[in-house]
Amino acid sequence: MLVQLLPLIVASLSLAVVPATFWFWFYYRQNIVPRRLAALTFLFGMAATLPLIVIDWFLEVDRWLLGVVGQGSLLAVILLSLYVGFTEEYAKHFVVKELDYNRKDFDQVIDGISYSIIAALGFSFVENVRFFVAGGEYYGLISWSFVTLFILRTFGSTLAHCLFSGLYGYYYGKAKFAKCVLSSERRRRRSFAIRKGLKLRYRRFQHFLKIKSFDDEFRDQVEEEAIAAEGLLVAGTLHALFNFFLSIGRAFLTVPFLFLEYMIVAYELSKPENREVFINYPHSCKVAIVKQKAQ
């Protein structure tokens, strides 16, 4: 069976390179990062799919949910959308956190966006291979149905992965430099939703942890984790909503949905303060502004 599918697998691998290369080029030119680290992030993004594939293979979560709440029910669609959205976003988050977080090359807020997008491209590459193999086996590689699948995966699902992770990466970049970014925002008297969310969480935490009694390092760590968690919540929710629209046959709703996300990510990539390079962080909040990094 595998030998018979080998030509289809090779063709699917070749085709999956196209969306990954296109979106990598599209975002890489906006923030050049070291090639070696970009390649590692992409490979680890690919590897992040393996635990989810194994879990789905052995536990059959989708069948279990359908058995519990009933096949075809709206609740089943919602639960499956949430499950897929949050597990996939957490997998990509794990890649960025473990691979890139403590590296000296990660010295700008937009690096969080860039590395998250690259991890998403690695993740979606494996997804695309699986879809192309299944689609090629069902429709045939030379068919309008397969061409439609290829276009939708390239400009729909792959772009969606980039945008969900890009939004998360913005929060992650803020979390990385929370000590400096938040103090800078306070000095400028700028009110961000992040700060409001932190303030509300602090009020709740104070009753249980008495957080004011802890040292500054602990409070900084809580700020970082809170902002990153907020980003993961946003990305997971948007991913789940995207899956929900597709599942109920309302794919047209994803077009304005993705366009809005694209505009947000593009805006954050263009902001000068997100391009500030933090020198000797966390020991100093001194920054410099560079147009592009050395590769």
ChimeraX attribute file (.defattr): number of C-alpha atoms within 10 A of each C-alpha:
attribute: neighborCount
match mode: 1-to-1
recipient: residues
	/A:1	5
	/A:2	8
	/A:3	8
	/A:4	8
	/A:5	13
	/A:6	12
	/A:7	12
	/A:8	21
	/A:9	20
	/A:10	13
	/A:11	16
	/A:12	22
	/A:13	18
	/A:14	11
	/A:15	17
	/A:16	23
	/A:17	15
	/A:18	14
	/A:19	22
	/A:20	23
	/A:21	12
	/A:22	12
	/A:23	18
	/A:24	19
	/A:25	12
	/A:26	11
	/A:27	17
	/A:28	17
	/A:29	10
	/A:30	15
	/A:31	18
	/A:32	17
	/A:33	19
	/A:34	12
	/A:35	12
	/A:36	10
	/A:37	17
	/A:38	19
	/A:39	14
	/A:40	17
	/A:41	26
	/A:42	26
	/A:43	18
	/A:44	23
	/A:45	29
	/A:46	21
	/A:47	18
	/A:48	23
	/A:49	19
	/A:50	14
	/A:51	11
	/A:52	14
	/A:53	12
	/A:54	11
	/A:55	11
	/A:56	13
	/A:57	10
	/A:58	8
	/A:59	11
	/A:60	12
	/A:61	15
	/A:62	17
	/A:63	14
	/A:64	11
	/A:65	16
	/A:66	17
	/A:67	11
	/A:68	10
	/A:69	14
	/A:70	13
	/A:71	14
	/A:72	10
	/A:73	10
	/A:74	14
	/A:75	14
	/A:76	19
	/A:77	22
	/A:78	16
	/A:79	17
	/A:80	20
	/A:81	22
	/A:82	20
	/A:83	16
	/A:84	18
	/A:85	23
	/A:86	20
	/A:87	13
	/A:88	23
	/A:89	26
	/A:90	19
	/A:91	21
	/A:92	31
	/A:93	26
	/A:94	17
	/A:95	24
	/A:96	25
	/A:97	16
	/A:98	12
	/A:99	14
	/A:100	20
	/A:101	18
	/A:102	11
	/A:103	10
	/A:104	11
	/A:105	14
	/A:106	20
	/A:107	22
	/A:108	23
	/A:109	27
	/A:110	30
	/A:111	26
	/A:112	28
	/A:113	29
	/A:114	29
	/A:115	32
	/A:116	34
	/A:117	31
	/A:118	31
	/A:119	32
	/A:120	34
	/A:121	29
	/A:122	26
	/A:123	28
	/A:124	27
	/A:125	27
	/A:126	21
	/A:127	17
	/A:128	24
	/A:129	21
	/A:130	16
	/A:131	18
	/A:132	26
	/A:133	22
	/A:134	16
	/A:135	19
	/A:136	22
	/A:137	14
	/A:138	11
	/A:139	16
	/A:140	16
	/A:141	18
	/A:142	9
	/A:143	11
	/A:144	11
	/A:145	14
	/A:146	20
	/A:147	16
	/A:148	11
	/A:149	18
	/A:150	21
	/A:151	12
	/A:152	13
	/A:153	21
	/A:154	21
	/A:155	12
	/A:156	16
	/A:157	19
	/A:158	22
	/A:159	22
	/A:160	24
	/A:161	24
	/A:162	28
	/A:163	28
	/A:164	29
	/A:165	35
	/A:166	32
	/A:167	25
	/A:168	30
	/A:169	29
	/A:170	25
	/A:171	27
	/A:172	32
	/A:173	28
	/A:174	25
	/A:175	28
	/A:176	28
	/A:177	20
	/A:178	22
	/A:179	21
	/A:180	20
	/A:181	18
	/A:182	19
	/A:183	12
	/A:184	13
	/A:185	13
	/A:186	13
	/A:187	9
	/A:188	9
	/A:189	9
	/A:190	11
	/A:191	11
	/A:192	11
	/A:193	9
	/A:194	17
	/A:195	16
	/A:196	11
	/A:197	13
	/A:198	17
	/A:199	13
	/A:200	10
	/A:201	14
	/A:202	19
	/A:203	12
	/A:204	13
	/A:205	13
	/A:206	12
	/A:207	9
	/A:208	8
	/A:209	11
	/A:210	12
	/A:211	17
	/A:212	12
	/A:213	10
	/A:214	10
	/A:215	9
	/A:216	12
	/A:217	10
	/A:218	13
	/A:219	16
	/A:220	17
	/A:221	14
	/A:222	18
	/A:223	25
	/A:224	22
	/A:225	16
	/A:226	20
	/A:227	24
	/A:228	23
	/A:229	18
	/A:230	19
	/A:231	27
	/A:232	24
	/A:233	17
	/A:234	19
	/A:235	27
	/A:236	25
	/A:237	18
	/A:238	22
	/A:239	24
	/A:240	24
	/A:241	18
	/A:242	23
	/A:243	22
	/A:244	22
	/A:245	16
	/A:246	15
	/A:247	15
	/A:248	12
	/A:249	9
	/A:250	12
	/A:251	14
	/A:252	10
	/A:253	12
	/A:254	18
	/A:255	11
	/A:256	10
	/A:257	14
	/A:258	19
	/A:259	12
	/A:260	13
	/A:261	18
	/A:262	18
	/A:263	12
	/A:264	15
	/A:265	21
	/A:266	16
	/A:267	10
	/A:268	18
	/A:269	22
	/A:270	14
	/A:271	11
	/A:272	12
	/A:273	15
	/A:274	20
	/A:275	22
	/A:276	18
	/A:277	22
	/A:278	20
	/A:279	15
	/A:280	12
	/A:281	16
	/A:282	13
	/A:283	7
	/A:284	11
	/A:285	16
	/A:286	13
	/A:287	17
	/A:288	10
	/A:289	13
	/A:290	10
	/A:291	10
	/A:292	12
	/A:293	11
	/A:294	7
	/A:295	9
